[in-house]
């Protein structure tokens, strides 16, 4: 994973958190695993 991709994922996670679509208990590895699910359906 390059820095730009990591940044995009971070921005996406922040956006989802602000939109309350990420459960508050999700942190760290659980968020990464949750985002991996999006990577499998979203264009790279």
Phi and psi restraints in degrees (range 20) as a CNS / XPLOR table:
assign (resid 1 and name C) (resid 2 and name N)
       (resid 2 and name CA) (resid 2 and name C) 1.0 -87.1 20.0 2
assign (resid 2 and name N) (resid 2 and name CA)
       (resid 2 and name C) (resid 3 and name N) 1.0 171.1 20.0 2
assign (resid 2 and name C) (resid 3 and name N)
       (resid 3 and name CA) (resid 3 and name C) 1.0 -63.0 20.0 2
assign (resid 3 and name N) (resid 3 and name CA)
       (resid 3 and name C) (resid 4 and name N) 1.0 -37.3 20.0 2
assign (resid 3 and name C) (resid 4 and name N)
       (resid 4 and name CA) (resid 4 and name C) 1.0 -64.9 20.0 2
assign (resid 4 and name N) (resid 4 and name CA)
       (resid 4 and name C) (resid 5 and name N) 1.0 -42.4 20.0 2
assign (resid 4 and name C) (resid 5 and name N)
       (resid 5 and name CA) (resid 5 and name C) 1.0 -63.8 20.0 2
assign (resid 5 and name N) (resid 5 and name CA)
       (resid 5 and name C) (resid 6 and name N) 1.0 -42.6 20.0 2
assign (resid 5 and name C) (resid 6 and name N)
       (resid 6 and name CA) (resid 6 and name C) 1.0 -62.4 20.0 2
assign (resid 6 and name N) (resid 6 and name CA)
       (resid 6 and name C) (resid 7 and name N) 1.0 -40.5 20.0 2
assign (resid 6 and name C) (resid 7 and name N)
       (resid 7 and name CA) (resid 7 and name C) 1.0 -63.7 20.0 2
assign (resid 7 and name N) (resid 7 and name CA)
       (resid 7 and name C) (resid 8 and name N) 1.0 -44.2 20.0 2
assign (resid 7 and name C) (resid 8 and name N)
       (resid 8 and name CA) (resid 8 and name C) 1.0 -61.5 20.0 2
assign (resid 8 and name N) (resid 8 and name CA)
       (resid 8 and name C) (resid 9 and name N) 1.0 -41.9 20.0 2
assign (resid 8 and name C) (resid 9 and name N)
       (resid 9 and name CA) (resid 9 and name C) 1.0 -64.5 20.0 2
assign (resid 9 and name N) (resid 9 and name CA)
       (resid 9 and name C) (resid 10 and name N) 1.0 -40.1 20.0 2
assign (resid 9 and name C) (resid 10 and name N)
       (resid 10 and name CA) (resid 10 and name C) 1.0 -63.1 20.0 2
assign (resid 10 and name N) (resid 10 and name CA)
       (resid 10 and name C) (resid 11 and name N) 1.0 -43.6 20.0 2
assign (resid 10 and name C) (resid 11 and name N)
       (resid 11 and name CA) (resid 11 and name C) 1.0 -63.9 20.0 2
assign (resid 11 and name N) (resid 11 and name CA)
       (resid 11 and name C) (resid 12 and name N) 1.0 -40.9 20.0 2
assign (resid 11 and name C) (resid 12 and name N)
       (resid 12 and name CA) (resid 12 and name C) 1.0 -64.3 20.0 2
assign (resid 12 and name N) (resid 12 and name CA)
       (resid 12 and name C) (resid 13 and name N) 1.0 -43.3 20.0 2
assign (resid 12 and name C) (resid 13 and name N)
       (resid 13 and name CA) (resid 13 and name C) 1.0 -63.1 20.0 2
assign (resid 13 and name N) (resid 13 and name CA)
       (resid 13 and name C) (resid 14 and name N) 1.0 -41.2 20.0 2
assign (resid 13 and name C) (resid 14 and name N)
       (resid 14 and name CA) (resid 14 and name C) 1.0 -64.4 20.0 2
assign (resid 14 and name N) (resid 14 and name CA)
       (resid 14 and name C) (resid 15 and name N) 1.0 -41.4 20.0 2
assign (resid 14 and name C) (resid 15 and name N)
       (resid 15 and name CA) (resid 15 and name C) 1.0 -62.6 20.0 2
assign (resid 15 and name N) (resid 15 and name CA)
       (resid 15 and name C) (resid 16 and name N) 1.0 -45.8 20.0 2
assign (resid 15 and name C) (resid 16 and name N)
       (resid 16 and name CA) (resid 16 and name C) 1.0 -64.7 20.0 2
assign (resid 16 and name N) (resid 16 and name CA)
       (resid 16 and name C) (resid 17 and name N) 1.0 -38.0 20.0 2
assign (resid 16 and name C) (resid 17 and name N)
       (resid 17 and name CA) (resid 17 and name C) 1.0 -64.6 20.0 2
assign (resid 17 and name N) (resid 17 and name CA)
       (resid 17 and name C) (resid 18 and name N) 1.0 -42.7 20.0 2
assign (resid 17 and name C) (resid 18 and name N)
       (resid 18 and name CA) (resid 18 and name C) 1.0 -64.2 20.0 2
assign (resid 18 and name N) (resid 18 and name CA)
       (resid 18 and name C) (resid 19 and name N) 1.0 -33.3 20.0 2
assign (resid 18 and name C) (resid 19 and name N)
       (resid 19 and name CA) (resid 19 and name C) 1.0 -85.7 20.0 2
assign (resid 19 and name N) (resid 19 and name CA)
       (resid 19 and name C) (resid 20 and name N) 1.0 5.9 20.0 2
assign (resid 19 and name C) (resid 20 and name N)
       (resid 20 and name CA) (resid 20 and name C) 1.0 65.5 20.0 2
assign (resid 20 and name N) (resid 20 and name CA)
       (resid 20 and name C) (resid 21 and name N) 1.0 19.2 20.0 2
assign (resid 20 and name C) (resid 21 and name N)
       (resid 21 and name CA) (resid 21 and name C) 1.0 -88.4 20.0 2
assign (resid 21 and name N) (resid 21 and name CA)
       (resid 21 and name C) (resid 22 and name N) 1.0 -9.8 20.0 2
assign (resid 21 and name C) (resid 22 and name N)
       (resid 22 and name CA) (resid 22 and name C) 1.0 -101.4 20.0 2
assign (resid 22 and name N) (resid 22 and name CA)
       (resid 22 and name C) (resid 23 and name N) 1.0 119.6 20.0 2
assign (resid 22 and name C) (resid 23 and name N)
       (resid 23 and name CA) (resid 23 and name C) 1.0 -55.5 20.0 2
assign (resid 23 and name N) (resid 23 and name CA)
       (resid 23 and name C) (resid 24 and name N) 1.0 143.2 20.0 2
assign (resid 23 and name C) (resid 24 and name N)
       (resid 24 and name CA) (resid 24 and name C) 1.0 -63.2 20.0 2
assign (resid 24 and name N) (resid 24 and name CA)
       (resid 24 and name C) (resid 25 and name N) 1.0 -24.7 20.0 2
assign (resid 24 and name C) (resid 25 and name N)
       (resid 25 and name CA) (resid 25 and name C) 1.0 -75.4 20.0 2
assign (resid 25 and name N) (resid 25 and name CA)
       (resid 25 and name C) (resid 26 and name N) 1.0 -9.7 20.0 2
assign (resid 25 and name C) (resid 26 and name N)
       (resid 26 and name CA) (resid 26 and name C) 1.0 -80.6 20.0 2
assign (resid 26 and name N) (resid 26 and name CA)
       (resid 26 and name C) (resid 27 and name N) 1.0 119.4 20.0 2
assign (resid 26 and name C) (resid 27 and name N)
       (resid 27 and name CA) (resid 27 and name C) 1.0 -143.9 20.0 2
assign (resid 27 and name N) (resid 27 and name CA)
       (resid 27 and name C) (resid 28 and name N) 1.0 156.4 20.0 2
assign (resid 27 and name C) (resid 28 and name N)
       (resid 28 and name CA) (resid 28 and name C) 1.0 54.2 20.0 2
assign (resid 28 and name N) (resid 28 and name CA)
       (resid 28 and name C) (resid 29 and name N) 1.0 -121.1 20.0 2
assign (resid 28 and name C) (resid 29 and name N)
       (resid 29 and name CA) (resid 29 and name C) 1.0 -60.3 20.0 2
assign (resid 29 and name N) (resid 29 and name CA)
       (resid 29 and name C) (resid 30 and name N) 1.0 -35.1 20.0 2
assign (resid 29 and name C) (resid 30 and name N)
       (resid 30 and name CA) (resid 30 and name C) 1.0 -67.1 20.0 2
assign (resid 30 and name N) (resid 30 and name CA)
       (resid 30 and name C) (resid 31 and name N) 1.0 -35.9 20.0 2
assign (resid 30 and name C) (resid 31 and name N)
       (resid 31 and name CA) (resid 31 and name C) 1.0 -68.3 20.0 2
assign (resid 31 and name N) (resid 31 and name CA)
       (resid 31 and name C) (resid 32 and name N) 1.0 -40.9 20.0 2
assign (resid 31 and name C) (resid 32 and name N)
       (resid 32 and name CA) (resid 32 and name C) 1.0 -61.7 20.0 2
assign (resid 32 and name N) (resid 32 and name CA)
       (resid 32 and name C) (resid 33 and name N) 1.0 -42.9 20.0 2
assign (resid 32 and name C) (resid 33 and name N)
       (resid 33 and name CA) (resid 33 and name C) 1.0 -65.1 20.0 2
assign (resid 33 and name N) (resid 33 and name CA)
       (resid 33 and name C) (resid 34 and name N) 1.0 -39.4 20.0 2
assign (resid 33 and name C) (resid 34 and name N)
       (resid 34 and name CA) (resid 34 and name C) 1.0 -64.3 20.0 2
assign (resid 34 and name N) (resid 34 and name CA)
       (resid 34 and name C) (resid 35 and name N) 1.0 -42.0 20.0 2
assign (resid 34 and name C) (resid 35 and name N)
       (resid 35 and name CA) (resid 35 and name C) 1.0 -68.9 20.0 2
assign (resid 35 and name N) (resid 35 and name CA)
       (resid 35 and name C) (resid 36 and name N) 1.0 -31.1 20.0 2
assign (resid 35 and name C) (resid 36 and name N)
       (resid 36 and name CA) (resid 36 and name C) 1.0 -58.6 20.0 2
assign (resid 36 and name N) (resid 36 and name CA)
       (resid 36 and name C) (resid 37 and name N) 1.0 -33.9 20.0 2
assign (resid 36 and name C) (resid 37 and name N)
       (resid 37 and name CA) (resid 37 and name C) 1.0 -63.3 20.0 2
assign (resid 37 and name N) (resid 37 and name CA)
       (resid 37 and name C) (resid 38 and name N) 1.0 -37.5 20.0 2
assign (resid 37 and name C) (resid 38 and name N)
       (resid 38 and name CA) (resid 38 and name C) 1.0 -70.2 20.0 2
assign (resid 38 and name N) (resid 38 and name CA)
       (resid 38 and name C) (resid 39 and name N) 1.0 -36.9 20.0 2
assign (resid 38 and name C) (resid 39 and name N)
       (resid 39 and name CA) (resid 39 and name C) 1.0 -60.4 20.0 2
assign (resid 39 and name N) (resid 39 and name CA)
       (resid 39 and name C) (resid 40 and name N) 1.0 -29.2 20.0 2
assign (resid 39 and name C) (resid 40 and name N)
       (resid 40 and name CA) (resid 40 and name C) 1.0 -76.5 20.0 2
assign (resid 40 and name N) (resid 40 and name CA)
       (resid 40 and name C) (resid 41 and name N) 1.0 -17.3 20.0 2
assign (resid 40 and name C) (resid 41 and name N)
       (resid 41 and name CA) (resid 41 and name C) 1.0 -115.7 20.0 2
assign (resid 41 and name N) (resid 41 and name CA)
       (resid 41 and name C) (resid 42 and name N) 1.0 -16.4 20.0 2
assign (resid 41 and name C) (resid 42 and name N)
       (resid 42 and name CA) (resid 42 and name C) 1.0 -93.1 20.0 2
assign (resid 42 and name N) (resid 42 and name CA)
       (resid 42 and name C) (resid 43 and name N) 1.0 148.3 20.0 2
assign (resid 42 and name C) (resid 43 and name N)
       (resid 43 and name CA) (resid 43 and name C) 1.0 -62.9 20.0 2
assign (resid 43 and name N) (resid 43 and name CA)
       (resid 43 and name C) (resid 44 and name N) 1.0 145.6 20.0 2
